Amino acid sequence: MLVGQPPFETATLKETYARIVSNKYALPSLASEPARSLIRVLLQPKPEDRPKLDEICKHEFFTSGYMPEKLSPSCCYTMPKFVSPVLSSR
């Protein structure tokens, strides 16, 4: 989960289902624009309008910014701490 809660979740199950059927959801302002764009394309109401897996992998959300070569095993139980190679070479 990208932002900590499902996109259609509400206080009641009935309202949640109504939002799913009507495709009404709120994009969190704390999410980056690439994240918001990815959410929009993934939540297209018609399945045929949603991107294929290879298109998702090529989305800006997954292809921009710092990408570490590997992750520490500690990432399984705690948030990773990244040091950008650009910043560490200064």
N, C-alpha and C positions, 0 to 999 in steps of 0.2 A: 504494500500500500504506500503510495507515494506521499500522501499528506496526512495519514493517520486516521482516516475515516472513509467509509464507502461513499461514493458520489451521490447516491439516491437516499441515503439513510435519513430518517425522520424520527420523531417521537413515537409514532404509531406504525404498525405494520401495514394498515390500510393506506395510510398516506404514502408510505414508502412504495407500495405497489402502484399507487396512482402516479407517482413521479416516474417510476420505471416505464409504465405504459405511455405516458406523455413525453418521455425523454427530457424531463426537467431536472436539472442539476445545477449546482453552483460551483464555479471554479474558484478555488481558494486564492486570495490575493497574494498569499505568501509563496505560491508556486511560481517558478520561473516561466517566462513566455514559452520556451521550448516544451516544458512540462505541460503547460496549459494547452498548447497546440496538440501534443500527443494525446492528451485526455479527450479533446474534441474529436480527433479522427477515430479514436478507438470506440467512442460512444455513439457513433452514427447509428440511427435507428434501424436502417436496413442493412442486414449482414453483407449484402453485395457491395455496399458503399464503404465498408471497413477495409483497411489496408491488409494485405497479405503479410505473413510473418517476415519475409525478406524485406518488404517495404518498411515494416516497423523497425527492423534492425538498422535500416539506413536513415531513420528519422533523426533530425537534428538533436533531439534529446539524448540519443545514444552516441552521437558522433562528434559532439562539440565538448570543449573543455578538457580538463586534465584527466588522463586515463592511466592509472598505475599499471606497471608491468605485471605485478603480482600483489596479492593481499596476504597479510599475516594471518595465521590461524586464529589469533585473538579476535578477528572480525566476526567469528561465529557467536561471540557473546558480548562484544562491546563495539561501539562505533569506531571505525578506523580514523586514524589521524594521518592526514596526507600532508606531505611537504612537497610543494611544486618544484620540479627540477629547475625551472627558470629562476625561482626565488633562491634556491639553495646554492646556485652557482655564482651568485653575486658576491 
